């Protein structure tokens, strides 16, 4: 059974930083793309960032490019999202997701909607950025 558990969310002032973690269990973590999505209050969920199975390929939404960095540690079955220069509009619940097809490219996640059945999902972690 695939399990994804996010942590690291919290309240931060604009301009600050947070690092989210996604700890995986119950499967071979290293063979799959991992992605982060987010959903702000009253809005549809959106793709944020993705990383391929070995970390060599990453892909970001334009809104976070240059501010967020996705990474992974396959030995620890954990993915990370380093978020710098945070803005109030980054406030959302952030979700970790894992692909169901092995060895795809990170860009694939840009075409998959939030909450799609084609991915496994974590329960989410709240990030709140105050102005």
C-alpha positions as CSV (number, residue, x, y, z in Angstrom):
1,X,0.0,0.0,0.0
2,X,1.5,3.3,-1.1
3,X,1.6,5.9,1.6
4,X,2.8,9.5,1.3
5,X,3.1,11.7,4.4
6,X,3.8,15.5,4.0
7,X,5.3,17.6,6.7
8,X,7.0,21.0,7.2
9,X,4.1,23.3,6.5
10,X,3.4,26.3,8.8
11,X,3.0,30.0,9.0
12,X,5.7,32.3,7.6
13,X,6.1,35.9,6.7
14,X,6.3,37.1,3.1
15,X,9.9,36.7,1.9
16,X,10.6,33.8,4.2
17,X,11.3,30.2,3.5
18,X,9.9,26.7,4.3
19,X,11.0,23.2,3.4
20,X,8.3,20.6,2.9
21,X,9.0,16.9,3.1
22,X,7.2,13.9,1.6
23,X,8.0,10.6,3.2
24,X,7.0,7.6,1.2
25,X,6.4,4.0,2.3
26,X,4.9,0.8,1.0
27,X,6.4,0.8,-2.5
28,X,9.6,1.2,-4.6
29,X,10.0,5.0,-4.3
30,X,13.0,5.4,-6.5
31,X,11.3,4.3,-9.7
32,X,8.7,7.0,-10.0
33,X,8.3,10.7,-10.6
34,X,7.3,12.6,-7.5
35,X,5.4,15.9,-7.7
36,X,4.0,18.7,-5.5
37,X,0.6,20.3,-6.1
38,X,-1.2,22.9,-4.1
39,X,-4.8,24.1,-3.6
40,X,-5.6,27.6,-2.3
41,X,-8.9,28.3,-0.6
42,X,-11.7,28.6,-3.1
43,X,-9.5,27.7,-6.1
44,X,-8.7,24.6,-8.1
45,X,-5.6,22.6,-7.3
46,X,-2.5,23.3,-9.4
47,X,0.7,21.7,-10.3
48,X,3.8,23.2,-8.6
49,X,6.9,21.0,-9.3
50,X,8.0,17.5,-10.2
51,X,11.2,15.5,-10.2
52,X,12.0,12.3,-12.1
53,X,13.1,9.0,-10.7
54,X,16.8,9.8,-10.3
55,X,16.6,13.5,-9.7
56,X,18.2,14.4,-13.1
57,X,15.1,16.1,-14.5
58,X,12.9,18.7,-12.8
59,X,9.9,20.7,-13.9
60,X,8.3,23.8,-12.4
61,X,5.2,25.9,-12.8
62,X,6.0,29.4,-14.0
63,X,4.6,30.8,-10.8
64,X,7.3,29.2,-8.6
65,X,10.3,29.0,-11.0
66,X,13.4,30.5,-9.5
67,X,11.9,30.4,-6.0
68,X,11.1,26.8,-5.3
69,X,13.4,23.8,-5.6
70,X,12.3,20.2,-5.7
71,X,14.7,17.4,-4.7
72,X,14.7,13.8,-3.5
73,X,16.7,11.3,-1.5
74,X,15.8,7.8,-2.8
75,X,17.8,6.2,0.0
76,X,15.4,7.9,2.5
77,X,12.3,7.5,0.3
78,X,11.7,11.2,0.8
79,X,11.1,14.1,-1.5
80,X,11.5,17.8,-0.6
81,X,10.2,21.2,-1.7
82,X,12.4,24.1,-0.7
83,X,10.3,27.3,-0.9
84,X,12.1,30.6,-0.8
85,X,10.9,34.2,-1.3
86,X,7.4,33.1,-0.3
87,X,4.5,35.3,-1.2
88,X,1.0,35.6,0.2
89,X,-0.3,34.0,-3.0
90,X,1.7,30.9,-2.2
91,X,-0.8,30.2,0.7
92,X,-2.3,26.8,0.1
93,X,-2.5,23.2,1.1
94,X,0.5,21.5,-0.5
95,X,0.1,17.9,-1.6
96,X,2.8,15.3,-2.5
97,X,2.0,12.9,-5.4
98,X,3.7,9.9,-6.8
99,X,3.3,8.6,-10.4
100,X,1.8,5.2,-11.0
101,X,3.9,4.6,-14.1
102,X,7.6,4.0,-13.6
103,X,10.4,6.0,-15.2
104,X,8.4,8.8,-16.8
105,X,9.8,12.3,-17.3
106,X,9.0,15.1,-14.8
107,X,7.2,17.2,-17.4
108,X,4.5,14.5,-17.5
109,X,3.1,15.8,-14.2
110,X,2.4,19.2,-15.8
111,X,-0.4,17.5,-17.8
112,X,-2.0,15.7,-14.8
113,X,-4.6,17.5,-12.8
114,X,-4.7,17.8,-9.0
115,X,-6.4,14.8,-7.4
116,X,-6.2,12.7,-10.6
117,X,-6.6,9.0,-10.1
118,X,-3.5,8.4,-12.1
119,X,-1.3,9.5,-9.1
120,X,-1.1,8.5,-5.5
121,X,-1.6,11.4,-3.1
122,X,-0.7,12.4,0.4
123,X,-3.0,14.1,2.9
124,X,-1.5,17.6,2.4
125,X,0.2,20.2,4.6
126,X,-0.9,23.8,5.1
127,X,1.4,26.6,4.1
128,X,0.3,30.1,5.1
129,X,2.3,33.2,4.1
130,X,1.4,36.4,5.8
131,X,1.9,39.8,4.3
